[in-house]
């Protein structure tokens, strides 16, 4: 990811402030059938999620496609309304806020979209794209707006001349820089970055990740960074949460997760990452089947149908979170006795 690593290590203790706290969050989408839209079932995207994001940290969220990562990110920002649960931002439940209060929340929490080719309005010049958030939130001082736009353009490493061009005139990496500028133009406290580099060439990904780290420091940001690429997650994150079928199955500080991971699913994800000069005798966890349907969730532990260490208990009972170390929790019966 480059020679210079800008991320500083976070130390977690009882004095750290929780900026975002997710409590018992669930999301299910109805499956309708027929002319009258009768509900015939549900897609269970999130299942009783509990999660804490501390002020000024980058929490990485990893997992396969379909595990619920983007749904969780969108739910935290209330871009979609979860079926049940709470999302506390600075201690206030945003899911119960009025439209007026929710608009104020939008200034403090923003989303960086995955696809820079779809997230920018092709009919608007870059200046107008960056000015739009000010208009929405009622800013009147054009001089201040212009100064802020020029400053953010400089911070993302581009020249002022780009402000008078259209999105189609830029490469994917340049478009994502502009999308990042739009997300940060109002100086939010919290950002959800939803696969922000997955649509970019590998040669550009490192530039964007390092830019995010620079901007995180400049704006004193807290960030939820969603990705399926564990190398990128490892580089940028202070802590990592691993998702499987709408549940968090393991969470730990980054170094701890990579050196002392416990859940078989985490092991499988890490084993899928190519490693130079790996030992042929090293035992790997290989997932033997596709991700089960979110419509018909497995009973018991959601991972039991793919787990090489499955026990009879796993097929009928749901495991709790078990503490491994300080800040390291795993949802797996293999560690039940140790607790």
C-alpha positions in Angstrom: 0.0 0.0 0.0 3.0 2.3 -0.1 6.1 3.1 1.9 4.5 5.7 4.2 1.8 4.6 6.4 -0.1 7.5 7.9 -2.4 5.6 10.3 -1.6 5.9 14.0 -2.5 3.1 16.4 -5.6 3.6 18.6 -5.6 2.4 22.2 -9.0 1.4 23.6 -10.0 1.9 27.2 -13.0 2.8 29.3 -12.3 6.6 28.8 -12.8 6.5 25.0 -15.9 8.1 23.7 -18.4 6.1 21.7 -19.5 8.2 18.8 -21.8 5.6 17.2 -23.5 2.8 19.1 -25.6 0.2 17.3 -28.0 -1.8 19.6 -30.0 -4.9 18.5 -30.2 -3.7 14.9 -32.2 -5.9 12.5 -33.3 -5.4 9.0 -35.7 -7.6 7.0 -37.0 -6.9 3.5 -40.5 -8.3 2.6 -40.8 -10.7 -0.4 -44.0 -9.9 -2.2 -46.0 -12.0 -4.7 -48.9 -11.6 -6.9 -50.9 -8.6 -8.1 -51.8 -7.4 -4.6 -48.2 -7.7 -3.2 -48.9 -10.4 -0.6 -45.9 -11.0 1.6 -44.6 -14.5 1.2 -41.4 -14.3 3.2 -38.5 -12.0 4.2 -34.9 -11.4 3.3 -33.1 -11.1 6.6 -30.2 -8.7 5.9 -29.2 -7.8 9.5 -29.8 -9.9 12.6 -29.6 -8.3 16.0 -26.4 -6.3 15.4 -24.5 -4.7 18.4 -21.6 -2.5 17.4 -19.6 0.4 18.8 -17.5 2.9 16.9 -15.2 5.1 18.9 -14.4 8.7 18.2 -11.5 9.3 15.8 -11.1 5.6 14.8 -11.4 3.8 11.6 -13.4 0.6 12.0 -13.1 -1.8 9.1 -16.1 -3.9 8.2 -15.2 -7.1 6.3 -17.2 -10.0 4.8 -18.4 -11.6 1.6 -20.8 -10.0 -0.8 -24.3 -10.5 0.7 -23.1 -10.5 4.3 -24.9 -7.2 5.1 -22.1 -4.7 5.2 -23.7 -2.0 3.0 -27.0 -2.5 4.6 -25.4 -1.9 8.0 -23.7 1.2 6.8 -26.9 2.6 5.2 -28.9 1.8 8.4 -26.4 3.6 10.6 -26.9 6.7 8.4 -30.7 6.1 8.2 -30.5 6.0 4.4 -32.7 3.0 5.0 -34.9 2.5 8.0 -34.1 -0.8 9.9 -36.9 -3.1 11.1 -35.9 -2.8 14.8 -33.1 -1.6 17.0 -31.3 1.7 17.8 -28.5 3.7 16.3 -27.1 6.2 18.8 -25.0 9.1 17.5 -23.4 11.1 20.4 -26.0 9.3 22.6 -29.1 10.3 20.5 -31.1 7.7 18.6 -31.1 8.9 15.0 -33.8 6.4 14.0 -36.4 8.3 16.1 -35.4 11.8 14.9 -37.8 14.1 13.0 -37.1 15.2 9.4 -35.7 18.5 10.7 -33.4 16.9 13.2 -32.3 14.3 10.7 -31.3 17.0 8.3 -29.0 18.4 11.0 -27.6 14.9 11.5 -26.8 14.7 7.7 -24.2 17.6 8.2 -22.4 15.5 10.8 -22.5 12.1 9.0 -21.9 11.4 5.3 -21.5 8.5 2.9 -18.7 7.9 0.3 -20.3 5.8 -2.4 -18.6 2.8 -4.1 -19.0 3.7 -7.7 -17.6 7.2 -8.7 -19.1 6.8 -12.2 -22.6 6.7 -10.8 -22.4 8.9 -7.7 -21.7 12.2 -9.5 -24.4 14.0 -11.5 -23.1 14.1 -15.1 -25.1 17.3 -15.9 -23.5 19.4 -13.2 -20.0 21.0 -13.2 -17.8 20.0 -10.3 -18.2 23.5 -8.7 -22.0 23.0 -8.6 -21.7 19.4 -7.3 -19.6 20.7 -4.3 -21.8 23.7 -3.8 -25.0 21.7 -3.6 -24.6 20.5 0.0 -24.3 24.2 1.1 -27.5 25.0 -0.7 -29.4 22.1 0.8 -28.3 23.2 4.3 -29.2 26.8 3.9 -25.7 28.5 3.6 -26.0 32.0 2.2 -22.4 33.4 2.3 -21.1 32.8 -1.2 -17.6 34.0 -0.3 -17.3 31.5 2.5 -18.8 28.7 0.2 -16.2 29.5 -2.6 -13.3 29.5 -0.1 -14.4 26.1 1.3 -14.8 24.6 -2.2 -11.3 25.8 -3.2 -9.8 24.5 0.1 -11.3 21.0 -0.3 -10.2 20.8 -3.9 -6.7 21.5 -2.7 -6.9 19.0 0.1 -7.9 16.2 -2.4 -4.8 17.1 -4.6 -6.5 18.7 -7.5 -6.3 22.2 -9.2 -9.1 24.8 -9.1 -9.5 24.5 -12.9 -11.3 21.2 -12.4 -14.2 23.1 -10.8 -15.5 24.2 -14.2 -15.5 20.8 -15.9 -17.9 17.9 -15.9 -17.5 14.4 -14.3 -17.1 12.6 -17.7 -13.9 14.5 -18.2 -12.2 12.7 -15.3 -10.8 9.3 -14.6 -12.3 7.0 -12.0 -9.7 7.9 -9.4 -10.2 11.6 -10.0 -14.0 11.2 -9.8 -13.6 9.4 -6.5 -11.5 12.2 -5.2 -14.3 14.6 -6.1 -16.9 12.3 -4.5 -14.8 12.3 -1.3 -14.6 16.1 -1.4 -18.4 16.3 -1.7 -18.8 14.0 1.3 -16.4 16.1 3.4 -17.3 19.6 2.2 -19.4 20.3 5.4 -16.7 18.9 7.7 -18.7 16.0 9.1 -17.7 14.1 12.2 -18.5 10.6 10.9 -18.2 9.0 7.4 -19.3 5.6 6.0 -16.9 4.7 3.2 -18.8 1.9 1.3 -16.2 0.0 -0.8 -14.7 3.3 -1.9 -11.8 1.8 -4.0 -13.3 -1.5 -5.3 -14.3 0.1 -8.6 -10.8 1.6 -9.2 -7.6 0.2 -10.8 -5.3 -1.4 -8.3 -2.6 1.2 -9.0 -5.1 4.0 -8.0 -6.5 2.2 -4.9 -3.4 3.0 -2.7 -3.6 6.7 -3.6 -7.2 6.9 -2.6 -6.7 5.0 0.7 -3.8 7.2 1.6 -5.9 10.3 0.8 -8.6 9.0 3.1 -6.0 8.7 5.9 -4.8 12.2 5.3 -8.3 13.6 5.3 -9.2 11.6 8.4 -6.4 13.3 10.3 -7.2 16.8 8.9 -10.9 16.6 9.7 -10.5 14.5 12.9 -12.9 12.0 11.3 -14.4 8.8 12.6 -14.9 6.3 9.8 -16.7 3.0 9.1 -14.7 1.6 6.2 -16.5 -1.2 4.3 -14.5 -3.6 2.1 -14.1 -7.2 1.0 -10.4 -6.7 0.5 -8.6 -7.7 3.7 -5.3 -6.2 2.6 -6.9 -2.7 2.3 -8.9 -3.3 5.5 -5.7 -4.2 7.4 -3.8 -1.1 6.1 -6.4 1.5 6.9 -8.3 0.2 10.0 -7.7 0.5 13.7 -10.2 -2.3 14.5 -12.0 -4.8 12.3 -15.4 -6.3 12.5 -16.1 -9.4 10.5 -19.7 -10.0 9.2 -21.4 -13.2 8.1 -25.1 -13.5 7.1 -26.1 -10.3 8.8 -24.2 -10.9 12.0 -20.9 -9.7 13.5 -18.9 -12.9 14.2 -15.6 -11.5 15.3 -14.3 -8.0 16.3 -10.8 -7.0 17.4 -8.0 -4.5 16.9 -6.4 -4.9 13.5 -3.1 -6.5 14.6 -4.9 -8.8 17.0 -7.3 -10.0 14.3 -4.6 -10.9 11.9 -2.2 -12.5 14.4 -4.8 -14.1 16.7 -8.0 -14.6 14.8 -10.4 -17.1 16.2 -13.6 -17.6 14.2 -13.4 -20.2 11.4 -15.0 -17.7 9.0 -12.3 -15.1 9.7 -9.7 -17.8 9.1 -11.4 -18.7 5.8 -11.4 -15.1 4.6 -7.7 -14.7 5.5 -6.8 -18.0 3.8 -8.4 -16.8 0.6 -5.9 -13.9 0.4 -2.9 -14.8 -1.8 0.4 -14.9 0.1 3.9 -15.0 -1.4 6.1 -18.0 -0.3 3.3 -19.6 1.7 4.0 -23.0 3.1 2.4 -25.9 1.2 1.9 -27.8 4.5 0.0 -25.0 6.1 -3.6 -26.1 6.9 -6.3 -23.8 5.4 -10.0 -23.3 6.0 -11.7 -23.7 2.6 -15.3 -22.8 2.4 -17.0 -25.8 0.8 -20.3 -24.2 -0.4 -21.9 -20.9 -1.3 -23.2 -18.4 1.2 -26.7 -19.6 2.4 -29.8 -17.7 1.4 -30.8 -14.7 3.5 -34.4 -15.9 3.0 -33.9 -19.2 4.7 -31.3 -18.6 7.4 -29.6 -21.7 8.9 -30.7 -22.6 12.4 -28.3 -22.3 15.3 -24.9 -20.8 14.3 -25.3 -19.2 10.9 -21.9 -20.5 9.8 -22.4 -24.2 10.8 -23.3 -25.3 7.2 -19.8 -24.3 6.0 -17.7 -24.8 9.1 -15.0 -27.5 9.2 -15.3 -27.6 13.1 -19.1 -27.9 13.4 -20.6 -29.7 16.4 -24.1 -30.9 16.9 -24.8 -27.9 19.3 -23.9 -25.5 16.5 -26.8 -26.7 14.4 -29.5 -25.8 16.9 -28.1 -23.2 19.3 -26.9 -19.7 18.6 -23.5 -18.8 20.2 -23.0 -15.7 22.2 -20.1 -13.4 22.0 -17.1 -14.7 24.0 -14.2 -12.6 25.2 -10.7 -13.6 23.9 -8.7 -10.5 24.9 -9.6 -6.9 25.8 -11.6 -5.7 22.8 -11.5 -9.0 21.1 -14.8 -10.9 20.9 -15.8 -13.9 18.8 -19.2 -15.6 18.3 -18.2 -19.3 18.2 -18.8 -22.3 20.5 -15.2 -23.3 20.2 -14.4 -20.7 22.9 -17.4 -21.2 25.1 -15.5 -23.3 27.7 -12.7 -20.7 28.0 -15.3 -18.1 29.2 
